[in-house]
Amino acid sequence: MKIKNINFSDALEEKYLAYALSTITHRALPDIRDGLKPVHRRLLYAMHQLRLGSNSGFKKSARIVGDVIGKFHPHGDQSVYEALVRLAQNFSTRYPLVDGQGNFGNIDGDNAAAMRYTEARLTALSELMMKDISEETIDFVQTYDGVEQEPIVLPSAYPNLLANGSSGIAVGMATNIPPHNIEEIFKALIKLLKNPSYSNTQLLNVIPGPDFPTGGEIIDSKSEIKNAYAKGKGTIRLRAKWRKEDLGRGQYQIIVYEIPYQVNKSRIIEKISDLIDAKKANYLEAIQDESAEDIRIVLIPKNRTFKPEVIFEDLCKNSDLEIRFAINFNAINSKLEPKLFSLKESLSSFISHRYDVLKRRTKFRLQQTERRIEILKGFLIVFSNLNRVIKIIRTENDPEKKLIKTFRVNKRQAEAILAMRLRQLKKLEEKEMKSEHKELTEYKKELNSILKSKSKQSKILKEEFDESLDVFKKIQNFSERRTAINDSYKELDYSIDEFESKEPITVILSKNAWIKSIKGHQHDYSGVKYKDGDSQKFIIKSKNNNKILIFSSLGKFYTINCNKISAGRGFGDPISILIDKADNEEIIYACDYNSEVEFLLTSSTGKGFFVKSEEMIASTKTGKKVMNLKPGDKATSCSEKKGDSIAVFSGEKKSIKLLVFKNDEIPNMQKGRGVTLQKYKSGKTLFALCFNSREGLVTLDKGKTILKESEIKKWFGKRAQAGKIEPKNLHLKF
């Protein structure tokens, strides 16, 4: 026993490459010739061996799977059954290769029944894949255990790879080939057969793009599709099909009747329902699934003034009503190597495969014909020398050798003569054999001429393509294109504001932090009811699509969407449901959000700064810390920036001083402590507000002018001064 030292990295690289190659060629990628992965090929061949033709009876799926894993495919039964199920699903496979009986799943994503409950057989299209398989048209190899033989590729009378597509993930590469319309494929094959110099661009005039089993609409330009098919790689946009259904009196609903390929219908409905619940689809009242055998998803708009085109466009952006399908023409070529194919290369490879099948079939038939002619020659010798042949058979100990020597026949002919039955010696049989010999001699000449003539081969292929297409046309709606191609589609220009229902509401926030909303704007809110011991604090006139900003004593801003505030005649909800407010945190300001407004923030230590509304938006319930406060410090006021001046009140209750200065002395900041507004010996800064000095200082509650423009001059100074005693008639309440 020899032990060989190998570097671990070299061994790992060698084994990994072997694994990668095995995965690529024997599991994940389809063959360009028959469009099948090994598991699918083994499934169809096993069913062919079980004689489960399209006109035969069904057999249990468990029996089929058992044969596949027992003879050809030593893998898990579930993976084999899933492959069988997919071949039977008309929403997964454009042209199903398996005829399933029982529950084989649905487009909602529900799984098929267990294999013991379902039955299957081949379709007529699968039989086309097997056509002439017994005439040595393809090579066979030994199965994994060396007991059976299996085909390395099927003869495939039609290009299954393009017709049904394929998808898979290998090691370091993947494939994702879309299905196409079979009639278009055959037209392209015939054109390429007549003129092999046909370009990708010319072929795309015949095959304009994919044709998915679930229909839908491709909304990419011709150039995008052309690039994808020329390179073998690219993406296309695929969206659902819809129509407007009039209900009378201007009312309507949107009906989605085709959805993108490989998208679960239930997932679409679930996603749109979530958008409605999250108020992100304010244009929809509801979504209903009225599907039976056909898809019928009903979208009910909130308002008949909404344009259905705009609604559908927005839903495409926010759900799987539109997807991007990645095209990747990766497949195994005739040399069993992975390769990226263009459209023309795919079609040319299939034509080459069919030429090989035709030649091998012709050679097989020629060989069979020559053998039969050889036997017939021996039979005709018997008829010409009947008495001598009978005498040799009756008298000779070794009649075979005597026949070979006497009539110069070979061993096979001699054996055939000896195996003849007496009934074949009648005159009618002699005539029939002479006629058969003559026909076969002519047939032999025809077969030889086919092998020598490329034009005859092309003619036969064209006839076979027509015959195969006739099989497809016999199946209802199979050759009709399902996916529309809209290469002139233009992005719809719309604003999200078109969907917003801008109804006026009033948000009421009480002193004990209970919040609610009522419809409309009123002049008098004295009739609003509060809990015992509670009263009004903030009345905010807004709209149901707007936001409310709340500023707290901890220097935090909170943002509440108006559509999340409970409406009605009750007391509302504790604000803690909508924001994470601490017990020691006081709400000192609330207003309707306006992105163009700025605010003056003030702390009890006399610090302050201006901040823009957009810097105050909080994305979470925990709020956004805008004002930095030292221990013991609190935010005391928030005032909208207007006019040219700022009035600051600081001190103790019995000795409050007022300082007025121009607001251009205060900086704009995103967050921080700010600058000193007013100095004081004892107490704290109680309040600061912005006003227009030309209009005078007015009271906050009743809007009454307290200091006229001429009177304000007494309190004017510079930022950070102490100020003077407040006016006696101001009567501020802190």
Helices and strands as residue ranges (DSSP letters): H 8-23, I 24-28, H 38-49, E 59-60, H 61-67, I 68-72, H 77-88, E 98-101, E 119-122, H 124-130, G 133-135, E 140-142, E 149-151, H 160-164, E 166-169, E 174-177, H 182-194, H 200-204, E 217-218, H 222-231, E 233-239, E 241-248, E 251-258, H 265-277, E 284-289, E 297-301, H 308-318, E 322-328, E 330-332, E 338-340, H 343-384, H 386-395, H 399-407, H 411-418, G 422-425, H 427-452, H 454-474, E 484-485, G 496-499, E 504-510, E 514-519, E 536-543, E 547-552, E 556-561, G 562-564, E 573-574, G 575-577, E 587-592, E 598-603, E 607-612, G 613-615, E 624-625, E 635-640, E 645-652, E 655-662, G 663-665, E 675-676, E 684-691, E 697-698, E 705-707, H 709-712, G 713-715, E 724-725
